[in-house]
């Protein structure tokens, strides 16, 4: 996903992440759920209808950035940038990017303008549930499957899990259960060695059973 990957990549190279529109809300949805909804929308009973698709939970921009930095285990300071300050910067960066077709701008003026309004399903609108898709994958169940690339030690580093970074849901879907099982397996593999096993060769020799002596003083 371009959104999560972009900020995870930024967090790898900078100690500060810009926070633009921190209270603006988003409702991310898994592409597989969207594909399922599109397939169902082709049915005759849905002809001429408009549906708004959104995930199972809405997040603020600040919550998403905090989640990304926790998931990749790279704590970063969030620097709030007001929209009037960020917009000119975005237009300048966007204009400069046109000079180099191989340069993807991290921020554009249009993106800043979009951060002025929430991107969520409207109240009363027909939703993905009306298309028969009722079990949705969450951000927490999908993004760990590719964000591990941005952790300091990659796939061999278990993700940081706490109550603030977990969506409490009755059903997080098959992908969520698989991701949690993999995280548990990785955590078991990288548990630190018990200190009792970190003994010196001398200590190990001292703890070995001593040979018994015969009557003439020789070892058995």
N, C-alpha and C positions, 0 to 999 in steps of 0.2 A: 504494500500500500504506500502510495507516494507521501501521504501526510505523515504517518508515523515514522516511516523510514527517513524522511527529510530531517525531522527534528532529532531523531536518534543519531543521524550522521553529524549534525551540527554539534550535538553534545559530546561527540568524540574529540572534537578539535577546539572547542571553546569552553571556558569556565562559566560563561554567562549566556543565557538564552533570552532573546527578546520576547516580552509578553505584551502582545497587542490584542486589545479587546478581551481582557482576561475574564470578563463576566459573560461574554457572548457564548451562547449554547449551541452544541452540535449533537446530532443523533446518529452516530456511525452505524452502518449496516454492512453485514458480510456479503460479499459479492455472490457467494453461492446461494444465499437466501434471495437476493435480487433475481438471479437467473431462474430460480424456482417460481418466483412471482411472475416474471415475464412469461414463462411457459404457461402458467395458469391464466394469464390475462388474454391469451389468444382464444380462449373458449368463447363461444357465441354470447353467453349471458353477460359477459363483461364488455361487450362492444359499446363504444361511445362514452365509457365512464373514465373518470380521472381518479387516480390513486396516488397518494403520497407515501413514499416508502421511507421508513426509519427503523433504526435498531431498537432493542429492548430498553435502552436507557439513554437519557440525555446527560451530557457532560458540559461543563464550562471549559473554555480554552485553558484556563489555569489548571483545572483538574486533569486535563489530557496531558499537558506538559509534565506535571508532577508524576503522573502514572508512567510516562515514557522513561523519565530519568530513574524512577524506582526499578522498572522492569529491566533496564540495561545496567543497573547498579552503577550509575554515574551521577551522583548528586550535583546539581548545578543551581546557581543563583538565577532567579527569574527577574529580569529587569523590565518593569512596566514602561511601555512607550505609548503615550497618548496618540489617538488617531490623527490629530492635526500635525503631529511630528512625524509619525510613521508614513503618512500618505505621500508627502514630497519625496522621502527617501525611496519609497517603492517605485514612484514614477521615474526617478533618476536611474535606479538599478535596472528597471525594465527597459529604459531607452538604451542604456549601455549594452544590455544583453543582445540587442538587435545588431550590434556591430560584430558580434561573434556568434554565429549560428550554433556553435558547439557548447556555448555557455548557457546553462539553465539557471535563470535568476532565482535566488532563494526567496525573493519577495518582489511583488509587483504592486503598482498602485491600485489595480482592480481588486487584487486580493485584500488589500487593506480596506477598501470600501465595503467588501462583502462582510468583513468582520464587524461592521456596524449593526448588523441584524442577526437574529438567531436563525440557525438552519435546522429546524425541527419540524415535525409533522404538525400541521395546523389543527386546532381543536375542531372536532366535528367532521374532519375530512375522512374519506374512505382510505383505509390503510392496508398494509400488507396482510393483515389478518382477514380482511374481506376477500382476499384472493386465495384463502385457504392455507396460508403459511403462518402457522401459529407457534412453532418452536424455532426460536431464533438464536443464532450464535452470538456470544457477547464479545466485546473488545478483549476482555481478559482471557477468553478461551482461544482466540485466533492469533492475536499479535505475538504471543510468546513463540509461536512456531517459526517466526522469521526475525524477530528482534534480537534473538540470542546472538546473532552475528556481531552485534554492537556492544556486547558485554566485554569487559577487560580480558576475560579468559574464554570467550566464546561459549560453545556448547558444554564445556566442561565446568562451567560455573553455574551453580543453581541460582535461579532467580530469587530476588528478595520478595518474600510474600508476607503481607501483613493485612490487617483488617481494612486499612484505608485504601489498599490497592486492589481489593477483591470485591466484585459485585456479588452480593448475596442474592442468589436466584434459585428457584425450585428446580430448574432444569437448565443447565448451561450447554446441553447438547453433547453429541458424541465427541466432537473435536475438543471440547473443554475437558472431558474426562480423560481423553488420551493425553492431552498436554499435562494434566496434573500427574498422571501416572509416570510420564517421562521425567517430570521435574523431581518426583519422589525418588526415582531410580538414580538420577544423577546425584541427588543429595546424599543418597546412601553410599555411592561410589567415592565421593570426595570427602567423606567425614574424616577429620584428622585422626592420625594414628594415636592410640592410647599411650599416654606417657609412660605407663608401666612397661611398655615394650621397647622404649627408647633407652636401653641400658648399655653401658659400656661393655666391651669384651671382658674386662676384668670382673665386672659385676656378674656377668653371665657365667663365667667360670666358677665364681664363688658360690653361685646358686646350684651348680651341677652336683649330683650325688657323688660323694667321695668313695673311692674303691675300698673294700674291706681288706684288712691285713690278716695274713696267715700267722700261725704260731711262730714261724721262723722269721717274721718281719717282712715277708714279700707280699706284693699286691696280688690279689686274686685276678 
